[in-house]
Amino acid sequence: MNIIYAHLDSISTVSTTSTTKPNAAGSAGDAEDAEDAGDAPNNWGTLISQSNNGRSSTYESYTRSGAKIVRHVYWTQEAAEKCHSCDHRYEGGH
């Protein structure tokens, strides 16, 4: 093992990397914006569509830099049964 890991030269192959994670669009600023918004339901944005049975919802929001975030939520049967057309994030949701 010592032979394998012995470095007999002065060259290092270790490099530095950024700790900022880019999002799908590749912008580190957009990733930071998305993380700032958090996963709290009140930060999901506007309800843009919902299935007829209330189980599937799609929300849309935008980051400070203008990138669109789309969230798809699949609700429990209990949440959907309360009101098929409600935004289930809110109690009573009418």
C-alpha distances in whole Angstrom, upper triangle without the diagonal:
4,5,5,6,8,12,14,17,20,20,19,18,19,23,26,27,31,31,35,35,37,39,40,42,40,41,39,43,44,41,42,45,44,42,45,47,45,46,49,52,54,52,52,54,58,58,59,59,59,59,63,61,60,56,55,55,54,54,53,53,52,50,51,50,52,49,50,48,49,49,49,50,51,53,53,57,58,58,59,62,63,64,63,64,63,60,58,56,60,61,64,63,67
4,5,5,6,9,11,15,17,18,17,17,18,22,25,27,31,31,35,35,38,40,41,43,40,42,40,43,44,41,42,46,45,43,46,48,46,47,50,53,55,53,53,56,59,60,60,61,61,62,65,64,62,58,57,57,56,55,55,54,53,50,51,50,52,50,51,50,51,50,51,52,53,55,56,59,60,60,62,64,66,67,66,66,65,62,60,58,61,63,66,65,68
4,6,5,9,10,13,16,17,16,17,19,22,25,28,31,32,36,36,38,41,42,44,41,42,40,44,45,42,43,47,46,44,47,50,48,49,52,55,57,54,54,57,60,61,61,62,62,62,66,65,63,60,58,58,57,56,56,55,54,51,52,51,53,50,52,50,52,51,52,53,54,57,57,61,62,62,63,66,67,68,67,68,66,63,62,60,63,65,68,67,70
4,6,8,11,13,16,15,15,15,16,20,23,25,29,30,33,33,35,37,38,40,37,39,37,41,42,39,40,44,43,41,44,47,45,46,49,52,54,51,51,54,57,57,58,58,58,59,62,61,60,56,54,54,53,53,52,51,50,48,49,48,50,47,48,47,48,48,49,50,51,53,54,57,59,58,60,63,64,65,63,64,63,60,58,56,60,62,65,63,67
4,6,9,12,14,13,12,12,13,17,20,22,26,27,30,31,33,35,37,39,35,37,35,38,40,37,38,41,41,39,42,44,43,43,47,50,52,49,49,52,55,56,56,57,57,58,61,60,58,55,53,53,52,51,51,50,48,46,47,46,48,45,47,45,47,46,48,49,50,52,53,56,58,57,58,61,62,63,62,63,61,58,57,55,58,60,63,62,65
4,6,9,11,12,12,13,14,18,21,24,28,29,32,33,35,38,39,41,38,39,37,40,42,39,40,44,43,41,44,47,45,46,49,52,54,52,52,54,57,58,59,60,60,61,65,64,62,59,57,56,55,54,53,52,51,48,49,47,50,47,49,48,50,49,51,52,53,55,56,60,61,60,62,65,66,67,66,66,64,61,60,58,61,63,66,65,68
4,6,8,8,9,10,12,16,19,22,26,27,31,32,34,37,38,39,36,37,35,38,40,38,38,42,42,40,43,46,44,46,49,52,54,51,51,53,57,58,58,59,60,61,65,64,62,59,56,56,54,53,52,51,49,46,47,46,48,46,48,47,49,49,50,52,53,56,57,60,62,61,62,65,66,67,66,66,64,61,60,57,61,63,66,64,68
4,7,9,11,13,15,18,22,25,29,30,34,35,37,40,41,42,39,40,38,41,43,41,41,45,45,44,46,49,48,49,53,55,57,54,54,57,60,61,61,62,63,64,68,67,65,62,60,59,57,57,56,54,52,49,50,48,51,49,51,50,52,52,54,55,57,59,60,64,65,64,66,69,70,70,69,69,68,64,63,61,64,66,70,68,71
4,6,8,11,14,16,20,23,27,29,32,33,35,38,39,40,37,38,36,39,41,39,40,43,44,42,45,48,47,48,52,55,56,53,53,55,58,60,60,61,62,64,67,67,65,62,59,59,56,55,54,53,51,48,48,46,49,47,49,48,51,51,53,54,56,59,60,64,65,64,65,69,69,70,68,68,67,63,62,60,63,66,69,67,70
4,7,10,12,14,17,21,24,27,30,31,33,36,38,39,35,36,34,37,39,37,37,41,42,40,42,45,45,47,50,53,54,51,51,53,57,58,59,60,61,63,66,66,64,61,58,57,55,54,52,51,48,45,45,44,46,45,47,47,49,50,52,53,55,58,59,63,64,63,64,68,68,68,67,67,65,62,61,59,62,64,67,65,69
4,7,9,11,15,18,22,24,27,28,30,33,35,35,32,32,31,34,36,34,35,38,39,37,40,43,42,44,47,50,51,48,48,50,54,55,55,57,58,59,63,63,60,58,55,54,52,51,49,48,45,42,43,41,43,41,44,43,46,46,48,50,52,55,57,60,61,60,61,65,65,65,64,64,62,59,58,56,59,62,65,63,66
4,5,8,11,15,18,21,24,25,27,30,32,32,29,30,28,31,33,31,31,35,36,34,36,39,39,40,44,47,48,45,45,47,50,52,52,53,55,56,60,59,57,54,52,51,49,47,46,44,42,39,40,38,40,39,41,40,43,43,45,47,49,51,53,57,58,56,58,61,62,62,61,60,59,56,55,52,55,58,61,59,62
4,6,10,13,16,19,22,22,24,27,29,29,26,27,25,29,31,29,29,33,33,32,34,37,36,38,41,44,46,42,42,44,48,49,49,50,52,53,57,56,54,51,49,48,45,45,43,42,40,37,38,36,38,36,38,38,40,40,42,44,46,48,50,54,55,54,55,58,59,59,58,57,56,53,52,50,53,56,59,57,59
4,7,10,14,16,19,20,22,25,27,28,24,25,23,26,28,26,26,30,30,29,31,34,33,35,38,41,43,39,40,42,45,46,47,48,49,51,54,54,52,49,46,45,43,42,41,39,37,34,35,33,36,34,36,35,37,38,40,41,43,46,48,51,52,51,52,56,56,56,55,55,53,50,49,47,50,53,56,54,57
4,7,10,13,16,17,19,22,24,25,21,22,20,23,25,23,23,27,28,26,28,31,31,33,36,39,40,37,37,39,42,44,44,46,47,49,52,52,50,47,44,43,41,40,38,36,34,31,31,30,32,31,33,32,35,35,38,39,42,44,46,50,51,49,50,54,54,54,53,53,51,48,47,45,48,50,54,51,54
4,7,10,12,14,16,20,22,23,19,19,17,20,22,20,20,24,24,23,25,28,28,30,33,36,37,34,34,36,39,41,42,43,45,47,50,50,48,45,42,41,39,37,35,33,31,28,28,27,30,28,30,30,32,33,35,37,40,42,44,48,49,47,48,52,52,52,51,50,49,45,44,42,45,48,51,49,52
4,6,9,11,12,16,18,19,15,16,13,16,18,16,17,20,21,20,22,25,24,27,30,33,34,30,31,32,36,37,38,40,41,43,47,46,44,41,39,37,35,33,32,30,28,25,25,24,26,24,27,26,29,29,32,34,36,39,41,44,45,43,45,48,48,48,47,47,45,41,41,38,41,44,47,45,48
4,5,8,10,14,16,17,13,13,10,13,15,13,13,17,18,16,18,21,21,24,27,30,30,27,28,29,33,34,35,37,39,41,44,44,41,39,36,35,32,30,29,27,24,21,21,20,23,21,24,23,26,27,29,31,34,36,39,42,43,41,42,46,46,46,45,44,42,39,38,36,38,41,44,42,45
4,6,10,13,16,17,14,13,10,12,14,12,11,15,15,14,16,19,18,21,24,27,28,24,25,27,30,32,33,35,36,39,42,42,39,37,34,33,30,28,27,25,23,20,20,20,22,21,23,22,24,25,27,29,32,34,36,39,40,38,40,43,43,43,42,42,40,36,35,33,35,38,41,39,42
4,6,10,13,14,11,10,6,9,10,8,8,11,12,11,13,16,16,18,22,24,25,21,22,24,27,29,30,32,34,36,40,40,37,35,32,30,27,25,24,21,19,16,17,16,18,17,19,18,21,22,25,27,29,32,34,38,39,36,37,41,41,41,40,39,37,33,33,30,33,36,39,37,39
4,6,10,11,9,8,6,9,9,6,8,11,11,10,13,15,15,17,20,23,24,20,20,22,25,27,28,29,31,33,37,37,34,32,29,27,24,23,21,19,18,15,16,16,17,15,17,16,18,19,22,24,26,29,31,35,36,34,35,38,38,38,37,36,35,31,31,28,31,34,37,35,38
4,7,7,5,5,4,8,7,5,8,11,10,11,14,15,16,17,21,23,24,20,20,21,24,26,26,28,29,31,35,36,33,31,28,26,23,21,19,18,16,13,15,13,15,12,14,14,16,18,21,23,26,29,31,35,36,34,34,38,38,38,36,35,34,30,30,28,31,35,37,34,37
4,5,5,6,7,9,7,5,9,10,9,10,13,14,14,15,19,20,21,18,17,18,21,22,22,24,26,28,31,32,29,27,24,22,19,18,16,15,13,12,14,13,13,10,11,10,13,14,17,20,23,25,28,32,33,31,31,35,35,34,33,32,30,27,27,25,29,32,34,31,34
4,5,8,10,12,9,8,12,13,11,13,16,16,17,17,21,21,23,19,18,19,21,22,21,23,24,26,30,31,28,26,23,21,18,18,16,15,14,13,16,14,14,10,11,10,12,14,16,19,22,25,28,31,33,31,31,34,35,34,32,31,30,27,27,26,29,33,35,32,34
4,6,9,10,8,9,12,12,12,14,17,17,18,19,22,23,24,20,19,19,21,22,21,23,26,28,31,32,30,29,25,23,20,18,16,15,13,12,14,12,11,8,10,11,13,15,18,21,24,27,31,34,35,33,33,36,37,35,33,32,31,28,29,27,31,34,36,33,35
4,6,9,8,8,11,13,13,14,17,18,19,20,24,25,25,22,21,21,24,25,25,27,29,31,35,36,33,31,28,26,23,21,19,18,15,14,15,13,13,11,13,13,16,18,21,24,27,30,33,36,38,35,35,39,39,38,37,35,34,31,32,30,33,36,38,35,38
4,5,5,7,9,10,11,13,14,16,17,19,22,24,24,20,20,20,23,25,25,27,29,32,36,36,34,32,29,27,23,21,19,16,14,11,12,9,11,9,12,13,16,19,22,25,28,30,34,37,38,35,36,40,39,38,37,35,34,31,31,29,32,36,38,35,37
4,5,5,6,9,10,11,12,14,16,18,21,23,23,20,20,21,24,26,26,29,31,33,37,37,35,33,30,27,24,22,20,17,15,12,12,11,13,11,14,14,18,19,23,25,28,31,34,37,38,35,36,40,40,39,38,36,35,31,31,29,32,35,38,35,37
4,5,5,6,9,10,10,13,15,17,20,22,21,18,18,19,22,24,25,28,30,33,36,37,34,33,30,27,24,21,18,15,13,9,9,7,10,10,13,13,17,19,22,25,28,30,33,37,38,35,35,39,39,38,37,35,33,30,30,27,30,33,36,33,35
4,5,5,6,9,10,11,13,15,18,19,19,15,15,16,19,21,21,24,26,29,33,33,30,29,26,23,20,17,15,12,9,6,8,6,8,7,9,10,13,15,19,21,25,27,30,34,34,31,32,36,35,34,33,31,30,26,27,25,27,31,33,30,32
4,5,5,6,9,10,11,13,16,18,19,15,15,16,20,22,22,24,26,29,32,33,30,28,25,23,20,18,16,13,12,9,11,10,12,9,11,10,14,15,18,20,24,26,29,32,33,30,31,35,35,34,33,32,30,26,26,24,27,30,33,30,32
4,5,5,6,9,10,13,16,18,18,14,15,17,20,23,24,26,28,31,34,35,31,30,27,25,22,19,17,14,12,9,10,10,13,11,13,13,16,17,20,22,25,27,30,33,34,31,32,36,35,35,34,33,31,27,27,24,26,30,33,30,33
4,5,5,6,9,12,14,16,15,12,13,13,17,20,21,23,26,29,32,32,29,28,25,22,19,16,14,11,9,5,6,8,10,9,11,10,14,15,19,20,24,26,29,32,32,29,30,34,33,32,32,30,28,24,25,22,24,27,30,27,30
4,5,5,7,9,12,13,14,10,10,12,15,17,19,21,23,25,29,29,26,25,22,19,16,14,12,10,9,6,9,10,11,9,10,8,11,11,15,17,20,22,25,28,29,26,27,31,30,29,29,27,25,22,22,19,22,25,28,25,28
4,5,5,8,11,14,14,11,12,14,18,20,21,23,25,27,31,31,27,26,23,21,19,16,15,13,12,10,12,13,14,13,13,11,14,14,17,18,21,23,25,29,29,26,28,31,31,30,30,29,27,23,23,20,22,25,28,26,29
4,5,9,11,13,13,10,12,13,17,20,22,24,26,29,32,32,28,27,25,22,20,17,16,13,12,9,10,12,14,14,14,13,15,15,19,20,23,24,27,30,30,27,29,32,31,31,31,29,27,23,23,19,21,25,28,25,28
4,7,8,10,9,6,8,10,14,16,18,21,22,25,28,28,25,24,22,19,17,13,12,10,10,8,10,13,13,13,12,10,13,12,16,17,20,21,24,27,27,24,25,29,27,27,27,25,23,19,19,16,18,21,24,22,24
4,6,9,9,7,8,11,15,17,19,21,22,25,28,27,24,22,20,18,17,14,14,12,13,11,14,16,17,15,15,12,13,12,15,15,18,19,21,25,25,22,24,27,26,26,26,25,22,19,18,15,17,20,23,21,24
4,6,8,7,7,11,14,15,17,19,19,22,25,24,20,19,17,15,14,12,13,12,14,13,16,18,18,16,15,12,12,10,12,12,15,15,18,21,21,18,20,24,23,23,23,22,20,16,15,12,15,18,21,19,22
4,5,5,7,10,13,14,17,19,19,22,24,23,20,19,17,15,15,12,14,13,15,15,17,20,20,19,17,14,14,12,14,12,15,15,17,20,20,17,19,22,21,21,22,21,18,14,13,10,12,15,18,16,19
4,5,5,8,10,11,14,15,15,18,21,20,16,16,14,12,12,10,12,12,15,16,18,21,20,19,16,13,13,10,12,10,13,12,15,18,17,14,16,19,18,17,18,17,14,10,9,6,9,12,15,13,16
4,6,7,9,11,14,16,17,20,22,22,18,18,17,14,14,11,12,11,14,15,17,20,19,18,16,14,14,12,14,13,16,16,18,21,20,16,18,21,19,19,19,18,15,11,11,7,9,12,15,13,15
4,6,9,11,14,16,17,21,24,24,20,19,18,14,13,10,10,8,10,11,13,16,15,15,13,11,12,10,13,13,17,17,20,23,22,19,20,24,22,21,22,20,17,13,14,10,12,16,18,16,18
4,7,8,11,13,14,17,20,20,17,16,14,11,9,6,7,6,10,11,14,16,15,14,11,8,8,7,10,10,14,14,18,20,21,17,18,21,20,19,19,17,15,11,12,9,12,16,18,15,17
4,7,9,12,14,17,20,21,18,18,15,12,9,6,5,4,8,10,13,15,13,13,10,9,9,9,11,12,16,17,20,22,23,19,19,23,21,20,19,17,15,11,13,11,13,17,18,15,17
4,6,9,11,15,18,19,16,17,14,10,8,5,5,6,10,13,16,18,15,15,12,11,10,10,12,13,16,16,20,22,22,18,18,21,20,18,17,14,13,10,12,11,13,16,17,14,15
4,6,8,11,14,15,12,13,11,7,6,4,7,9,13,16,19,21,18,17,14,12,10,9,10,10,13,13,17,19,19,16,15,18,17,15,13,11,10,7,10,10,12,15,15,12,13
4,7,11,13,15,13,14,11,8,6,6,7,10,13,17,20,21,18,16,13,12,10,10,10,12,14,15,19,20,21,18,16,20,19,17,15,12,12,10,13,13,15,19,19,15,15
4,7,10,12,10,11,8,6,5,7,9,13,16,20,23,24,21,19,16,14,11,11,10,11,12,13,17,18,19,16,14,17,17,15,12,10,11,10,12,14,16,19,18,15,15
4,7,8,6,8,6,4,6,9,12,16,19,22,26,27,24,22,18,17,13,12,10,9,10,10,14,14,16,13,10,13,14,12,9,7,9,8,10,13,15,17,16,13,14
4,5,5,6,5,7,9,12,15,19,23,26,29,30,27,25,21,19,16,14,11,11,10,11,13,13,15,13,10,12,14,12,8,8,11,11,12,15,17,19,18,15,16
4,6,8,8,10,13,16,19,22,26,29,32,33,30,29,25,23,19,18,15,14,13,13,14,13,15,13,10,11,13,10,7,7,11,12,13,17,18,19,18,16,15
4,6,8,10,14,17,20,23,27,30,33,35,32,30,26,24,20,18,15,13,11,10,11,9,11,11,7,8,11,9,5,8,10,12,12,16,17,18,16,15,15
4,6,7,11,13,17,20,24,27,30,32,29,27,23,21,18,15,12,10,9,8,9,9,10,8,5,8,9,7,4,6,7,9,9,12,14,15,14,12,13
4,7,10,13,17,20,24,26,30,31,29,26,23,20,17,14,11,8,5,5,7,7,9,8,5,9,11,10,8,10,10,11,9,12,15,16,16,14,16
4,7,10,14,17,21,23,27,28,25,23,19,17,13,11,7,6,5,6,9,10,13,11,9,12,14,13,10,11,11,10,10,12,15,17,17,15,17
4,7,10,14,17,20,23,25,22,20,16,14,10,8,6,5,6,8,11,13,15,12,10,14,15,13,11,10,10,8,9,10,13,16,16,13,15
4,7,10,14,17,20,21,18,16,13,10,7,6,5,6,9,11,15,17,18,15,14,18,18,16,14,13,12,10,11,12,15,18,19,15,17
4,7,10,13,17,18,16,14,10,8,6,5,6,8,11,13,17,19,20,17,16,20,19,17,16,14,13,10,12,11,14,17,18,15,17
4,7,10,14,15,12,11,7,6,5,6,9,11,15,17,20,23,24,20,20,23,23,21,19,17,16,13,15,14,17,20,21,18,19
4,7,10,12,9,8,6,5,7,8,12,14,18,19,23,25,26,22,22,26,25,23,22,20,19,15,17,15,17,21,23,19,21
4,7,8,6,5,5,6,9,11,15,17,21,23,26,29,30,26,26,30,29,27,26,24,22,19,21,19,21,25,26,23,24
4,5,5,5,7,7,11,13,17,19,23,25,28,31,32,28,29,32,31,30,29,27,25,22,23,20,23,26,28,25,27
4,5,8,10,11,15,17,21,23,26,28,31,34,35,31,32,35,34,33,32,30,28,24,26,23,25,28,30,27,29
4,6,9,11,15,18,21,24,28,30,33,36,37,33,34,37,36,35,34,32,30,27,28,26,28,31,33,30,32
4,6,9,13,16,19,22,26,28,31,34,35,32,32,35,34,33,31,29,28,24,26,24,26,30,32,28,29
4,7,10,13,16,20,23,25,29,32,33,30,30,33,33,31,30,28,27,23,25,23,26,29,31,28,29
4,7,10,13,16,20,22,26,29,30,27,26,30,30,28,26,24,23,20,22,20,23,27,28,25,26
4,7,10,13,17,19,23,25,27,23,23,27,27,25,24,22,21,18,19,17,20,24,26,22,24
4,7,10,13,16,20,22,24,21,20,24,24,23,21,19,19,16,17,16,19,22,24,20,22
4,6,10,12,16,19,20,17,17,21,21,20,19,18,17,13,14,13,16,20,21,18,21
4,7,10,13,16,18,15,15,18,19,18,16,16,15,13,13,13,16,19,20,18,20
4,6,10,12,14,12,12,15,16,16,14,14,13,11,10,10,14,16,18,15,18
4,7,9,12,10,9,13,15,14,13,14,13,12,11,12,15,17,18,16,19
4,6,8,6,6,10,11,12,11,12,11,10,8,10,13,14,15,14,16
4,5,5,6,9,10,12,12,14,13,13,10,12,14,14,15,15,18
4,6,5,6,9,11,10,13,13,14,11,14,16,15,15,15,17
4,5,5,7,10,11,14,13,13,10,13,14,13,13,14,16
4,6,6,8,9,11,9,10,6,9,10,10,10,10,13
4,5,6,5,8,8,9,7,11,12,12,11,11,13
4,5,6,10,10,12,10,14,14,13,11,12,13
4,7,9,8,10,8,12,11,10,8,9,10
4,6,5,8,8,12,11,10,8,8,8
4,6,9,9,13,13,13,11,10,10
4,7,9,12,12,13,11,9,8
4,6,9,8,9,8,5,5
4,6,6,9,9,5,7
4,5,7,8,6,9
4,7,9,7,11
4,6,5,8
4,5,9
4,6
4
